Amino acid sequence: MTTDMTWKNDAMTQYIDASSWSECNEYRIHLLIVKDDEESYSAIALNLPGAGSCGSSEEEAVTHAKDAVRAVLEEYKSSGEEIPWHNADGNDIPAGAIHKWVIVD
């Protein structure tokens, strides 16, 4: 079941029933971003085990983490294994860390 909503700025939001998520080509990923030192950031996918990366800026770490998520998802798909999604809502966020949801296609 899909419901479309159009906002005043003509942007469209599409709500998809949870049972149809496996049919989507986009994934909602919960990233934890930590500044490691003055020149390094880490970004870890909280809801997908084994996906994470780093970069010299927050934006670069997020970009690399998205690439890592794509690679992990491709590996699960090609092996025929079920993707082991985790519920990321219960994770403790360390002090000073940033967390954000991103869309990976």
N, C-alpha and C positions, 0 to 999 in steps of 0.2 A: 504494500500500500504506500503510495507516494502522495504527499500533499505539497503543493507549491504555494508560496506566499510572495506577493510582490509588495515592496515597500514604496514609500513616497519618492525615493530617489531612483525608482525603476530597477533597483537591485532585486534579484530573485533568490530566495532561499528555498531549498528543497529539503523537506524532511522525509526520511526514508525509514520505514518500519524496520526494527532491529533484525527481524528474520530475513530481510533482504540484503543485509550488509555484505554477505559473502559474494554477492553478485556485483558489487561496486568495484570500480577501478581506482578509487581514492580511499585512503586510510587516514583516520584521525589518530595522531600519535602524540602522547604526552611526554614532553621532553623536560629533563632536569638539566639545567645549565649551571656549571660551577666555574668560577674563576680560579684556575689552578695556581697561577703566579702572575707576574706583571705582563707576560707575553703569551699566555696560554689559557684557553677555555676548554672545558669538556662538556659534551652534550650526550646524555644517555636517555634512551627510550624507556620510560618506566613501564609501559604496557606491552612491550615486545622484548623478551629476553634476548640478549646477545647483540643488540643494535645500539651503537653509540660511536662517537668519534670525537675529534678535537679540532681546534683551529686557533689562529692567532687573534681572532676577535670573536665576539659572541655570534655575529652573523655568519662568519666562516664555519664555526663549530656547528651551527644549526644546519647549514648547507651540507656539510660533510656527514652529519648525522642522518639527514634525509637520504643521502646516497647509500649510507649503511643500511638503513631500513629497507630501501628498495632491494639491495643485495640479499638481505636476510629473507625477505618475503619471496624473492625469486627462488632462493634455495629451497624453501619449504614447498613452494608450488611444484618445482621440478622434481622433487623427491616424492611428492604425493603425500607428504606428512601434513597433518593438521597444524595450523598456525597456533602457537600456544599463547594467545592473548591473555594478559593479566589485567585485573581491575586495578588501575593506577590511582583510584581515588583514596585508598587507604594508606598510601605511602607517606612517610614522614619526609618533609622537605627540610634539609639542613639550613641553619641560619646563614643568611647571605646568599643562598642559592636562588636561582630564578627558575620558575617552571612555566611552561606555556604549552598550549595545544597547537599543533601544526597539521596541515593537510599534506599528505604525500600521495602523489599519483603514480 
